[in-house]
């Protein structure tokens, strides 16, 4: 599995071969095919392992956090950190999710649904608790989160990796989702409290 992942990351799915994977660990091609029916099966298993690794961390982390906003922030941070730490493998998965191999394409989409469902559940919990407006579709929030992170991955692969950390990106994306982008007048709490005090002093005493 490790050897296959290394070769897929270096060569991509199309150019990788079972013989190259076998050679890298000193076995014959037939040994690999004894455990994996073909290259597609092996690639699907590598992708599944990748998703399961991150999904386990995601589910355990979310369980220990209160509030939809905090849970979503954690999910975005974890996802971005994983993308940045595994750029090459994630790029292969992303390419195969749009490839021509129907069997592999369906596998990727199945894994992806399981993974993104975590965000969908957070949004539904947030709507139930009143943190998120009832009329906001969970699918829209999901698309905002994963569409944004995908663009960050493509930028990183093209050599234009952002200066922001995964945590900073999570904070900015959470602010966008929960607070919006409309400009609001700057409000200084001390000034407001001072004005309230002045108004109270002006009011006639009973």
Secondary structure, DSSP 4 states (H G I P E B T S, - for coil): -HHHHHHHHHHHHHH--HHHHHHHTT--HHHHHHHSSSHHHHHHHHHHHHHHHHHHHHHHHHHT--SHHHHHHHHHHHHHHHHHHTHHHHHHHHHHTTSS-HHHHHHHHHHHHHHHHHHHHHHHHHHHHTSS-TTS-HHHHHHHHHHHHHHHHHHHHTT---SS-HHHHHHHHHHHHHH-S-------HHHHHHHHHHHHHHSPP-
